Amino acid sequence: MTGSDHSREAGGDHAARLRASFTAQATTFEEPSLNAAFTSALDWIVEAAAPRTTDRCLDLAAGTGLVGRALAPYVADVICVDATPAMVAQGRSAADAAGLDNVAFVLGDATTPVVPPASIDVAVTRFSLHHVPDPRALLRALVDACRPGGRIVVHDLATSREPATAARQDAIETWRDDSHLRAPVLGEAAEVLRELGAAVDRTEQRTYTRPLEPWLEQAVTPPERAARVRAAFADELAGGTPTGFRAEQREDGVWFTQTWELTVAHRP
């Protein structure tokens, strides 16, 4: 997970853009009418984590802690780490409202250790790699946090293995939300985890077909960038350049399909 885009965005400009983007999204992040894709399918990652009542869990780049809060009823405690104050505040409020007293929220960089090495039973991250300049460092933080036998679960967008298609997918994602940098290609997270010393147990893919307009509304996409996204899908629908998202016209508007990949590993 390297490349010129990561180098270009590695400085403070991207950190500021990330905070601005997710501050704007804090109130829409868990709105089912806008983000059903994100708020659904939590059972997939919870089942993959195989939580136990004695587990200590870490949710890195947690956003509002959706995953951590979903794990909380099944484990001893969860630490959710995110860099955006508004997301952390929203997550704390939601955890309090749900009576989850075993979830702690930490404001911080997910690539910087916040727990002692080898102290965690389950380390997870969801829809985060495409936002960070150094996704390898985030994956390393997951591996390093786990004790031997600890489970690692990574759930993210996945782009095509064909470079030109992947570039178009990333371009559209970035127009929609300019904190997006680059999504891993299929199988890439597993490859990096192996390089970092983890044992990969399995990878799984699912496709999710969703409506275009709520996707743009949830991200609070500025009008000029939203117009570029709509134009790309309109061009594909008219027989032009494929977006990689298989746009389709339905009675209620344009829909498109993303590929999600789940990678399950453990620390030997």
Buried (B, 14 or more C-beta within 10 A) or exposed (E): BEEEBBEEBBEEEBBEBBBBBBBBBBEBBBBEEBBBBBBEBBEBBBEBBEBEEEBBBBBBBBBBBBBBBBBBEBBBBBBBBBBBEBBBBBBBEBBEEEEBEBBBBBEBBBBEBBBEEEBBBBBBBBBBBBBBBBBBBBBBBBBBBBBEEBBBBBBBBBBBEEEEBBBBBBBBBBBBBBBBBBBBBBBBBBBBBEEBEBEBBEBEEEEBEBBBBBBBBBBBBEEEBBEBBBEBBEBBEEEEEBBBBBBEEEEEEBBBBBBBBBBBBBBE
